[in-house]
């Protein structure tokens, strides 16, 4: 079965950190860029970060630059999003994407 499964979301206080993971099954992650997206209530889904197949290049939304780090381990078919200095406006459902495949999403809530 081809799927992406995210984990690592939760409730965190402002200034805190979370690490999201996304594991692929049924296919490898070797050949295409991968990305993390998020969707807050009432808003469109937006790209948060993207990383090239070999991991040599990354790009981030301006709102998360310097706070979030995307990485990948192709051998383990896993991608990560390290999120530091979280803000309430980071609250959203976070999704990983590879080619046309999406994960089911994981909720991140930043609140005191």
Secondary structure, 3 states (H helix, E strand, C coil): CCEEEEECCEEECCCCCEEEEEEEECCCCCCCCEEEEEECCCCCCEEEEEECCCCCCEEECCCCCCCEEEEEEHHHCEEEEEECCCCHHHCEEEEEEECCEECCCEEEEECC
